[in-house]
Amino acid sequence: MYEDHESLPECRPAAAGQVMTGAEQVVQVLVEEGVDRVFGYSGGAILPVFDAIFRYNMENGPESSDVADLPLPMIVPANEQGAAFMAAGYARASGKVGVAMVTSGPGATNTVTPVRDCMADSVPIVLICGQVPTAAIGTDAFQEAPVHSIMGGACKHVFLVTDADKLEATVRTAFEIARTGRPGPVVIDIPKDIQNASSEYAGAGRLPVPGYRQRMHTLRTNLLERDEAQQFLDLLSQAKRPLIYAGGGVINAGAADEVRAFTERFEIPVVTTLMGIGAVDTTKPLSLHMLGMHGTAFANYAVEDCDFLIALGSRFDDRVAGVPLKFAPSALHIAHFDIDATEIGKVKSVDWHHVGELGQALRTILSVADSGEVATDFADWHGHVAELKKNHALNYKRDGDRIQPQHIIEEINRHTGGEAIIATGVGQHQMW
């Protein structure tokens, strides 16, 4: 679950009131936001911030030269794309907002792919880009690129800072947007003269983004009511073959415990997306593993056969749903839980939905179910699911004269006891 600092009160730090350069203010906000490492590749337009990081480490770090001992270590990759992907990997693994820092022009454009990747997978990172001085913007200056235009369609939000007095608040707001609601990447484009300008550090304050904050307030306060929960339970009581379709939103919401309690209470089989792996215990009999183009056959057959599909933090992606009209063709009803209202009905029409925090919604449904009678009998469905898993089990040719990738993965799993951390790109190896 990604950390949400939105509900915490702002405390003025010791640095408040000091005169700092814009670059130093960026570093100070990073420290106050809990950033403990930055992934960056240097260049002329971002050097003031790099220098500020080095000075901060010299003034606040130990005498040891070990990078691991520095308060704000800079991890240098092979290129800018690597910096943003490393920040994304850090965010996925830590639950914190990842931070990448690159220079202007080609430095910024090299990060478009990882930024878009974070947007697709709802991963919170803040990308800080250097930019040519404000007076040179629009003149095709050396290593200038229209970052605001390029990134606008690839990220959750992009800022171009043209007022030094708003830099501190902008960086703080970027973290707020990246980590709240549906997480995602935020880009800050900072001209070099803004980095070098000096002003008093306030130590608090954010930009006025009333529309965004109103939407976040609506999400936080849009609690599932008991009558709505009862409507969902009425649909469940009509079902004979319900199926849970769990996506990455379950992981982002930190709602795996509630999902597991929900599945165990009602004994509903579960399929997950690639991003949803880990939401449920795959060793349980009712776990059908991953669905979709690269999923298990028995998971996809279960989707074909279910009569009530319950989507939790999933978006009916084309790798999963394929042809939407043919996805879950036997489902008499579809319910959809999501934090993003734009996902409701975007690909597949639904009969019941809730936009809000998943954990609270499931807890309410369980509470209403425990206080009343919910008649369900899924014994025949459980038997059918067991037959699907038996008849369409994963297997491979074990007595051939060639090395099989499945065998390699099994051996890695055996040697590591299932505790290996695996990093993949996209392709066959990911599916292995």
Summary of the structure (lengths in Angstrom):
residues: 432
radius of gyration: 24.5
end to end distance: 26.1
largest distance: 72.7
contacts: 1400
relative contact order: 0.10
helix: 44%
strand: 14%
